[in-house]
Amino acid sequence: MDIYQILTEYNNPWSSREIFCFSCIMVIAVIMMIYLLRKEKMNKLQAAAILAELVFLGIVFGSTVFTRMGSVRQCELIPFWSWSAILRYHDMELLKENLLNCILLLPAGALLPLIMNRKVKWQEALVFGVLISATIETSQLITMRGLFEWDDMIHNGLGCMVGAVLVNWMIGFFGKKDER
């Protein structure tokens, strides 16, 4: 599956109800951020990172849950089943899917240090990624719009962790240069 296929297959148009709900969330978030900015409880970079995170997660939830067609309830409860299939059957499509699942929440993790205004521990980013992914997987299970599987939660969590670690490293690297 290439990037174009992913964009065309998994990003169907949103329904008016989904647009309304997402718009309400964004309006509430903007109002809260304006309030926190005025009270100097948050800086502009944090506010921008929070907005970017919300937009990103809206797109992720849209493509993984809300715009998919319902089918039958499906779940794969054996952890690492996909890696077993990759190794046993040399399934390159499944390998691509696993790698794309790792990449999926990488941007969410990359935004965490900016949102928190500090370096984020890798464990915190991993937990954040697993929780976001668990929400996606549970939504897919309840709405019957995808396969509930532990592997996705593991891969998404790892990707989120990698994103945070990379930005932490960049902050440390460029921060040291600024001190010189």
Residue pairs with C-beta under 8 A, 6 or more apart in sequence:
1 9
1 93
1 96
1 97
1 100
6 63
6 100
10 63
10 64
10 67
10 68
11 59
11 62
11 63
11 67
12 67
12 68
13 67
14 22
14 62
14 66
14 67
15 66
18 62
18 66
18 67
22 58
22 62
25 54
25 58
26 51
26 54
26 55
26 58
29 50
29 51
29 54
30 51
33 42
33 47
33 50
33 51
36 42
36 47
37 43
37 44
37 47
42 117
43 117
45 114
45 117
46 114
46 115
46 117
48 114
49 111
49 114
49 115
50 115
52 111
53 108
53 111
53 115
56 107
56 108
56 111
57 108
57 132
60 104
60 105
60 108
60 132
60 136
61 136
61 139
64 136
64 140
64 146
65 136
65 139
65 140
65 143
65 145
65 146
66 145
68 140
68 145
68 146
69 145
70 143
70 144
70 145
71 144
71 145
72 144
73 141
73 144
74 144
74 146
74 147
74 148
75 141
75 147
75 148
75 149
76 147
76 148
76 149
76 150
76 151
77 149
77 150
78 150
79 150
79 151
79 154
80 150
80 151
80 154
81 149
81 151
82 94
82 97
82 98
82 149
82 151
83 98
83 151
85 91
85 94
86 94
86 95
86 98
98 151
98 155
101 151
101 152
101 155
101 156
101 159
102 155
102 156
102 158
102 159
102 162
103 159
104 155
104 156
104 159
105 129
105 132
105 133
105 156
105 157
105 159
105 160
105 163
106 159
106 160
106 162
106 163
107 163
108 128
108 129
108 132
108 160
108 163
109 125
109 128
109 129
109 159
109 160
109 161
109 162
109 163
109 164
109 165
109 167
110 163
110 164
110 166
110 167
111 163
111 167
112 120
112 124
112 125
112 128
112 160
112 163
112 164
112 167
113 119
113 120
113 164
113 167
113 168
113 171
114 167
119 168
119 171
119 172
120 164
120 168
122 161
122 164
122 165
124 164
125 160
125 161
125 163
125 164
125 165
126 157
126 158
126 160
126 161
127 157
128 160
129 156
129 157
129 158
129 159
129 160
129 161
130 153
130 154
130 156
130 157
130 160
132 156
132 160
133 152
133 153
133 156
133 157
134 153
136 152
136 156
137 146
137 148
137 149
137 152
137 153
138 148
139 145
140 146
140 147
140 148
141 148
